[in-house]
Amino acid sequence: MGWAQMANLAASGLVALASLVFVIAYHLHAPWRSTPVGRHLMGFTAAIGALGAYTIAITIWPDGMVASVLRTARTVLMVVIAALVMQRIHMMVTAQHRGALLNTRPPHDQPGPPPSV
């Protein structure tokens, strides 16, 4: 195993571990199921952690039936990540639209010149 593969393995392990710590802490300390943003944070973090875990697993089992199953799981995982990114785009557009609606003031509420004394 070369230095590049070892570095990739170490970085992937770090991503998997950091994601696992976040998922556990967020699950224990936040009501993440109650909001779309909370569910998105949990899902996206878990998916990225699974991608790091995939890299470790495929390095350990690069051939055979296990590798075939892992590669299929990776394809499914990439589709899940794409769906989560589309969800993120939808949440961003919705939040921007909501913000634009909240920041719009009717013309009669616009401040005019100061009163003369």
DRENTI-752442 format. One record per residue: x, y, z of N, C-alpha, C, O, CB in turn. Coordinates in steps of 0.001 Angstrom, whole numbers. Glycine has a CB too. Layout:
<rs>
[r [X,Y,Z],[X,Y,Z],[X,Y,Z],[X,Y,Z],[X,Y,Z]]
...
</rs>
This chain:
<rs>
[r [851,-1171,0],[0,0,0],[901,1240,0],[1771,1390,858],[-970,-5,1230]]
[r [677,2117,-972],[1478,3333,-1088],[1020,4417,-132],[1,4288,546],[1430,3852,-2501]]
[r [1801,5493,-94],[1496,6591,826],[167,7257,470],[-568,7676,1365],[2626,7630,808]]
[r [-152,7361,-815],[-1406,7999,-1220],[-2607,7176,-747],[-3593,7737,-268],[-1451,8178,-2753]]
[r [-2530,5869,-879],[-3627,5015,-434],[-3742,5037,1088],[-4847,5011,1631],[-3426,3574,-933]]
[r [-2601,5086,1773],[-2640,5166,3242],[-3250,6496,3701],[-4020,6534,4660],[-1215,5006,3830]]
[r [-2899,7582,3006],[-3466,8886,3354],[-4975,8897,3097],[-5742,9427,3900],[-2775,10011,2549]]
[r [-5392,8312,1979],[-6818,8230,1661],[-7560,7406,2713],[-8660,7765,3133],[-7024,7618,263]]
[r [-6955,6318,3126],[-7556,5461,4147],[-7677,6212,5476],[-8706,6133,6147],[-6723,4175,4331]]
[r [-6628,6935,5848],[-6654,7699,7098],[-7708,8807,7042],[-8452,9000,8003],[-5267,8301,7386]]
[r [-7776,9529,5935],[-8764,10605,5796],[-10185,10042,5804],[-11088,10626,6402],[-8516,11402,4499]]
[r [-10372,8915,5142],[-11689,8285,5125],[-12095,7819,6519],[-13256,7944,6911],[-11701,7104,4152]]
[r [-11134,7285,7261],[-11401,6888,8644],[-11768,8083,9505],[-12653,7995,10356],[-10194,6179,9234]]
[r [-11091,9196,9284],[-11391,10415,10031],[-12810,10911,9719],[-13550,11310,10618],[-10357,11510,9702]]
[r [-13172,10878,8441],[-14526,11286,8049],[-15565,10363,8684],[-16564,10833,9230],[-14673,11279,6509]]
[r [-15332,9058,8614],[-16281,8096,9187],[-16405,8292,10696],[-17513,8279,11233],[-15840,6651,8876]]
[r [-15287,8473,11376],[-15311,8649,12825],[-15981,9963,13225],[-16817,9982,14127],[-13894,8600,13382]]
[r [-15620,11051,12564],[-16228,12348,12883],[-17731,12314,12625],[-18509,12865,13404],[-15571,13474,12056]]
[r [-18138,11675,11543],[-19565,11558,11234],[-20291,10736,12293],[-21393,11087,12716],[-19763,10925,9853]]
[r [-19672,9656,12711],[-20272,8816,13749],[-20442,9591,15055],[-21485,9499,15702],[-19413,7567,13987]]
[r [-19425,10348,15437],[-19506,11154,16665],[-20638,12169,16546],[-21421,12344,17480],[-18158,11880,16943]]
[r [-20725,12843,15384],[-21804,13820,15192],[-23170,13156,15277],[-24057,13645,15977],[-21653,14527,13841]]
[r [-23346,12033,14563],[-24641,11350,14540],[-25061,10937,15949],[-26219,11111,16329],[-24583,10115,13620]]
[r [-24142,10400,16709],[-24470,9987,18085],[-24807,11198,18950],[-25815,11195,19656],[-23296,9202,18711]]
[r [-23972,12228,18900],[-24215,13418,19723],[-25511,14123,19330],[-26286,14536,20193],[-23042,14391,19605]]
[r [-25740,14257,18037],[-26958,14935,17557],[-28196,14130,17936],[-29220,14698,18317],[-26905,15139,16020]]
[r [-28101,12819,17831],[-29229,11964,18202],[-29555,12084,19699],[-30721,12124,20089],[-28921,10499,17845]]
[r [-28524,12140,20511],[-28735,12189,21960],[-29134,13563,22475],[-29813,13656,23498],[-27493,11747,22661]]
[r [-28730,14640,21792],[-28892,15973,22363],[-29773,16934,21579],[-29947,18080,21992],[-27579,16578,22519]]
[r [-30327,16495,20467],[-31152,17419,19680],[-32412,16708,19190],[-32389,15507,18921],[-30349,17988,18478]]
[r [-33485,17440,19078],[-34721,16849,18534],[-34686,16870,17003],[-35528,17511,16375],[-35977,17616,19056]]
[r [-33731,16182,16409],[-33466,16271,14972],[-34611,15757,14115],[-34743,16173,12964],[-32221,15508,14639]]
[r [-35437,14873,14637],[-36545,14326,13847],[-37668,15335,13643],[-38510,15150,12763],[-37097,13084,14518]]
[r [-37694,16387,14435],[-38832,17302,14422],[-38770,18380,13341],[-39761,19077,13120],[-38945,17957,15748]]
[r [-37642,18534,12668],[-37557,19566,11628],[-36919,18989,10363],[-36111,18064,10442],[-36743,20788,12134]]
[r [-37275,19527,9212],[-36645,19073,7968],[-35127,19313,7970],[-34368,18490,7458],[-37281,19786,6771]]
[r [-34698,20417,8534],[-33262,20712,8578],[-32543,19705,9471],[-31451,19249,9135],[-33015,22152,9086]]
[r [-33138,19362,10587],[-32536,18375,11489],[-32419,17008,10830],[-31392,16339,10942],[-33355,18260,12770]]
[r [-33479,16602,10143],[-33426,15315,9431],[-32397,15353,8320],[-31709,14362,8076],[-34800,14956,8854]]
[r [-32284,16487,7646],[-31292,16623,6576],[-29871,16551,7135],[-29020,15852,6585],[-31496,17947,5821]]
[r [-29620,17263,8211],[-28287,17216,8828],[-27909,15793,9218],[-26785,15353,8976],[-28235,18126,10064]]
[r [-28836,15088,9810],[-28572,13717,10228],[-28339,12817,9016],[-27377,12049,8989],[-29735,13182,11072]]
[r [-29202,12907,8029],[-29068,12058,6843],[-27801,12326,6059],[-27114,11394,5639],[-30250,12246,5946]]
[r [-27488,13602,5858],[-26295,13952,5078],[-25022,13533,5806],[-24097,13003,5190],[-26265,15462,4792]]
[r [-24974,13766,7089],[-23793,13381,7863],[-23614,11870,7880],[-22496,11372,7744],[-23895,13910,9293]]
[r [-24713,11141,8048],[-24635,9679,8027],[-24177,9174,6660],[-23382,8238,6579],[-25998,9066,8388]]
[r [-24673,9787,5588],[-24288,9368,4237],[-22809,9637,3967],[-22126,8794,3385],[-25147,10088,3194]]
[r [-22320,10772,4373],[-20899,11085,4179],[-20040,10145,5027],[-18988,9692,4574],[-20605,12569,4546]]
[r [-20473,9853,6235],[-19751,8893,7076],[-19736,7510,6453],[-18722,6814,6501],[-20375,8827,8464]]
[r [-20860,7107,5869],[-20920,5800,5197],[-19986,5754,3997],[-19400,4711,3709],[-22355,5489,4752]]
[r [-19843,6866,3301],[-18913,6920,2176],[-17465,6734,2655],[-16678,6045,2007],[-19059,8261,1424]]
[r [-17124,7347,3783],[-15802,7123,4371],[-15620,5681,4794],[-14553,5103,4583],[-15588,8040,5564]]
[r [-16646,5090,5389],[-16577,3685,5806],[-16455,2763,4602],[-15770,1742,4665],[-17813,3307,6631]]
[r [-17121,3122,3495],[-16994,2335,2264],[-15539,2292,1803],[-15036,1233,1429],[-17888,2922,1150]]
[r [-14873,3429,1831],[-13481,3487,1377],[-12606,2562,2207],[-11729,1882,1675],[-12947,4925,1450]]
[r [-12846,2538,3503],[-12078,1640,4373],[-12390,183,4035],[-11480,-635,3900],[-12390,1925,5865]]
[r [-13671,-138,3899],[-14077,-1521,3638],[-13561,-2024,2290],[-13102,-3163,2196],[-15596,-1638,3684]]
[r [-13629,-1197,1249],[-13194,-1650,-73],[-11672,-1791,-128],[-11148,-2540,-952],[-13675,-673,-1160]]
[r [-10975,-1086,733],[-9518,-1250,822],[-9189,-2592,1470],[-8230,-3258,1079],[-8876,-84,1631]]
[r [-9981,-2983,2455],[-9758,-4264,3141],[-10188,-5433,2264],[-9512,-6461,2215],[-10521,-4301,4477]]
[r [-11323,-5274,1565],[-11855,-6345,704],[-11968,-5838,-737],[-13070,-5529,-1191],[-13250,-6837,1222]]
[r [-10843,-5745,-1467],[-10895,-5171,-2819],[-11448,-6109,-3891],[-11775,-5656,-4988],[-9528,-4741,-3221]]
[r [-11558,-7396,-3598],[-11999,-8366,-4606],[-13072,-9278,-4036],[-13290,-9338,-2826],[-10811,-9201,-5115]]
[r [-13735,-9983,-4942],[-14677,-11013,-4529],[-16081,-10507,-4314],[-16431,-9384,-4678],[-14202,-11653,-3291]]
[r [-16876,-11371,-3709],[-18289,-11089,-3487],[-18496,-9890,-2568],[-19393,-9082,-2810],[-18976,-12307,-2904]]
[r [-17690,-9759,-1522],[-17817,-8615,-601],[-17601,-7315,-1361],[-18332,-6347,-1152],[-16802,-8729,574]]
[r [-16609,-7283,-2235],[-16334,-6075,-3016],[-17504,-5740,-3940],[-17839,-4569,-4123],[-15046,-6252,-3838]]
[r [-18119,-6758,-4517],[-19273,-6518,-5390],[-20432,-5915,-4607],[-21086,-4982,-5071],[-19718,-7823,-6067]]
[r [-20679,-6448,-3430],[-21744,-5913,-2581],[-21416,-4482,-2157],[-22287,-3612,-2166],[-21952,-6808,-1337]]
[r [-20160,-4242,-1788],[-19748,-2896,-1383],[-19902,-1898,-2524],[-20343,-769,-2304],[-18302,-2907,-897]]
[r [-19546,-2301,-3733],[-19660,-1392,-4877],[-21128,-1082,-5190],[-21461,41,-5567],[-18972,-2001,-6116]]
[r [-21986,-2062,-5036],[-23423,-1824,-5219],[-23938,-878,-4141],[-24706,41,-4425],[-24212,-3159,-5185]]
[r [-23509,-1109,-2904],[-23907,-225,-1804],[-23406,1199,-2038],[-24104,2160,-1716],[-23370,-759,-465]]
[r [-22204,1340,-2596],[-21653,2661,-2893],[-22502,3374,-3929],[-22748,4573,-3805],[-20207,2546,-3385]]
[r [-22955,2656,-4949],[-23818,3263,-5969],[-25110,3765,-5345],[-25550,4877,-5636],[-24128,2256,-7090]]
[r [-25712,2965,-4504],[-26939,3379,-3804],[-26644,4596,-2931],[-27428,5545,-2900],[-27509,2213,-2938]]
[r [-25533,4569,-2232],[-25141,5676,-1366],[-24955,6971,-2156],[-25354,8039,-1692],[-23856,5331,-622]]
[r [-24363,6887,-3325],[-24170,8085,-4147],[-25514,8658,-4608],[-25675,9876,-4684],[-23286,7760,-5367]]
[r [-26469,7790,-4914],[-27812,8258,-5280],[-28473,8941,-4076],[-29138,9966,-4228],[-28691,7071,-5785]]
[r [-28290,8374,-2889],[-28825,8994,-1668],[-28187,10365,-1449],[-28886,11320,-1110],[-28578,8083,-435]]
[r [-26888,10474,-1636],[-26213,11763,-1466],[-26732,12770,-2486],[-26948,13933,-2148],[-24684,11601,-1602]]
[r [-26933,12338,-3729],[-27487,13240,-4748],[-28882,13722,-4340],[-29200,14899,-4504],[-27548,12532,-6123]]
[r [-29705,12830,-3817],[-31048,13211,-3356],[-30961,14195,-2193],[-31748,15139,-2116],[-31852,11961,-2935]]
[r [-30016,13979,-1296],[-29852,14895,-165],[-29371,16270,-622],[-29772,17283,-48],[-28869,14311,850]]
[r [-28529,16320,-1631],[-28093,17617,-2172],[-29275,18324,-2838],[-29421,19539,-2705],[-26924,17428,-3192]]
[r [-30122,17572,-3557],[-31321,18182,-4144],[-32252,18699,-3053],[-32862,19758,-3203],[-32062,17168,-5036]]
[r [-32363,17942,-1943],[-33160,18409,-809],[-32565,19695,-246],[-33298,20613,121],[-33239,17324,291]]
[r [-31252,19763,-178],[-30572,20959,334],[-30868,22154,-570],[-31117,23257,-83],[-29039,20722,434]]
[r [-30841,21937,-1875],[-31156,23018,-2819],[-32592,23494,-2595],[-32852,24697,-2558],[-30962,22544,-4292]]
[r [-33511,22558,-2447],[-34917,22912,-2214],[-35075,23710,-926],[-35804,24702,-895],[-35787,21649,-2157]]
[r [-34399,23286,136],[-34488,24007,1412],[-33913,25417,1274],[-34447,26363,1853],[-33743,23234,2528]]
[r [-32832,25563,513],[-32213,26877,325],[-33153,27807,-440],[-33368,28951,-40],[-30869,26742,-423]]
[r [-33710,27306,-1541],[-34619,28133,-2340],[-35849,28505,-1522],[-36298,29650,-1565],[-35037,27396,-3632]]
[r [-36394,27550,-779],[-37560,27819,65],[-37230,28864,1123],[-38017,29781,1358],[-38053,26526,733]]
[r [-36085,28732,1756],[-35694,29704,2799],[-35472,31087,2198],[-35857,32090,2798],[-34412,29236,3528]]
[r [-34859,31151,1027],[-34646,32458,391],[-35973,33083,-8],[-36168,34288,150],[-33735,32321,-844]]
[r [-36892,32264,-529],[-38200,32780,-922],[-38969,33265,298],[-39591,34326,266],[-39006,31705,-1668]]
[r [-38926,32487,1371],[-39602,32867,2612],[-39000,34157,3149],[-39729,35036,3609],[-39497,31739,3668]]
[r [-37676,34279,3096],[-37013,35493,3562],[-37397,36700,2725],[-37576,37798,3252],[-35509,35311,3543]]
[r [-37522,36497,1421],[-37922,37598,548],[-39340,38036,864],[-39641,39230,843],[-37807,37190,-927]]
[r [-40216,37079,1158],[-41593,37425,1501],[-41670,38148,2837],[-42453,39085,2995],[-42457,36175,1538]]
[r [-40866,37719,3792],[-40900,38342,5117],[-40294,39739,5093],[-40711,40605,5863],[-40159,37474,6130]]
[r [-39313,39972,4218],[-38637,41265,4173],[-39350,42269,3271],[-38946,43431,3218],[-37214,41082,3703]]
[r [-40379,41860,2574],[-41112,42770,1698],[-42115,43552,2541],[-42910,42980,3286],[-41831,41993,547]]
[r [-42054,44864,2402],[-42982,45719,3135],[-43917,46374,2131],[-43474,46819,1073],[-42223,46794,3981]]
[r [-45192,46437,2445],[-46113,47142,1552],[-45713,48609,1448],[-45093,49146,2366],[-47574,47013,2053]]
[r [-46060,49263,340],[-45651,50667,141],[-46095,51593,1261],[-45366,52533,1580],[-46203,51179,-1161]]
[r [-47277,51372,1887],[-47752,52279,2948],[-46912,52155,4224],[-47002,53008,5108],[-49227,51990,3271]]
[r [-46103,51108,4324],[-45244,50961,5510],[-43849,51550,5279],[-43017,51555,6187],[-45123,49479,5893]]
[r [-43599,52041,4077],[-42272,52608,3798],[-42117,53922,4557],[-43028,54750,4580],[-42066,52831,2264]]
[r [-40970,54098,5167],[-40783,55368,5903],[-40691,56533,4905],[-40079,56426,3842],[-39487,55311,6801]]
[r [-41301,57603,5278],[-41271,58809,4433],[-40303,59818,5012],[-39519,59495,5904],[-42680,59435,4303]]
[r [-40356,61018,4514],[-39474,62067,5054],[-39844,62387,6490],[-40997,62203,6880],[-39550,63345,4193]]
[r [-38914,62853,7270],[-39222,63178,8666],[-40234,64328,8716],[-40238,65214,7861],[-37922,63556,9448]]
[r [-41098,64286,9751],[-42086,65379,9864],[-41393,66725,10121],[-40374,66794,10808],[-43098,65080,11005]]
[r [-41978,67800,9546],[-41392,69135,9791],[-41940,69696,11092],[-43093,69482,11464],[-41696,70112,8609]]
[r [-41093,70396,11739],[-41461,70958,13043],[-41673,72422,12947],[-41989,73066,13947],[-40410,70667,14079]]
</rs>
